[in-house]
């Protein structure tokens, strides 16, 4: 239980609840109408892994975790449920499969009906994605030219081909954020954010393309007039149904009828919680650095960038186009990288004794070896990392890509582990720089990076990213910008703000700016970036 603010609410004030369902936990935050986080709650959720790149979750467990997190946050904040103006949800872009009456259906070989979610990172549909891409349908122009196995239509095709009984028995296929708003309100409306970014909905034309579904082998969804994937699509923050149902309100500890805003994908919620600070949204790139990373770039007109998802209309900032890139493994890539090292156990024990996480420990050790945060790049020495353990999300849209580590010797000590950690962070930064450069070459230019996400909270990480990309990195005043993004949706649904743009401007604020280094440090990063691209290219060639 976390209480953030020392100020206690008074009777006449109104508050917002933002709910964020990430890969490993469900979190809830209570905000005031100035964007200040009063308190938060968190509950872990289970990941079920199987051979064959299978990763699953339980929607029942997730809803229970959400309810407990909300109750904890509200209790800790000292807020009367009557004072809650609205609630908003964001979640990972995972596929929820429900049968009649909302019962869970098993999506994998376990046959466990509780495991009714194919998680975003599940790559079981890699073959289906490749076959869809080979058809070259025109809708693929709006996903960067190639669909990803992380998206929903390849997953649906996998179910159709491998679990036809489950596919046929399905009453609804939900993106997880849309499942949450349905569970809260009973309304089947889908968010423009979810279905445009992950399901091939053409938001700029307000329609699905039946021909695409027929061509890829999912024609029955079109023949049903898309009843199972969404017939009513609304912008994020739109009030859903009549607000919380009696049942959901009782489970959440809130009042029936509390307004619920149409949801978003978690990374995009981080985007609206950050991208509006100190500049028009099109000047800032929102960078969400968590288990994976996402880059969100807003433009007034559509910009087609090969290998970068989009352009999506009104998927994040209403009325603007969005290009979405990122890395399929970011924080998870650093964890994987460190786990290989002989000193990993020693480092974990030391971190536990100091009462900090492993990344915090390594960041402190790296900073202690350098004269400044920017100088810490020298700690990497001759180590170079291309951290594509789970493929390249952008700008190559290559799920077959894999990581490259160059320069390892026989060292087994903690100092070498710190060097590897810094090299891995630099690799994340160079991947980000590559996306920024690719987008700029197509006309999507940005001036600053606004960072959010749990893996991006350390000053060392922020400075290295600024130095690696050559762009200023802005940290927001809110320590929980993803939760703030969900609360912004709640504020619009509740009528506290007329639309998302004005809510963004009022509720998100800059805290600090990390300026990129110049001189020798900039030149060193340029050399290392060149090495990154060459190693990446060689890896593709030998594969």
Secondary structure, DSSP 8 states (H G I E B T S, - for coil): -EE--SS---TT--EEEEEEE-SSEEEEEEE-TTS-EEEEEEEE---EEETTTEEEE-HHHHHHHHHHHHHHHHHHHT--GGGEEEEEEEE-S-EEEE-GGG-B---STT--TT--EE-TT--TTHHHHHHHHHHT-GGGGGGTTS--TTSHHHHHHHHHHH-HHHHHH-SEEEEHHHHHHHHHH----EEHHHHHHHS--BTTTTB--HHHHHHHT-HHHHHTTTTTT-S-EE-TT-B-TTSS-HHHHHHHTS-TT-EEEEEEEHHHHHHHTTTTSSS-GGGEEEEEESSSEEEEEEESS----TTSEEEEESSSSTTSEEEEEEES-SHHHHHHHHHTSTTHHHHHHHHHHHTS-HHHHHHHHHHHTSSSTGGGGGGGTT-EEE--TT-B-SSS-BTT---EEE---S--SHHHHHHHHHHHHHHHHHHHHHHHHHHHHHT---SEEEEESGGG-SHHHHHHHHHHHTSEEEEES-S-HHHHHHHHHHHHHTTSSSSHHHHHHHH--EEEEE----HHHHHHHHHHHHHHHHHHHHHHHH-
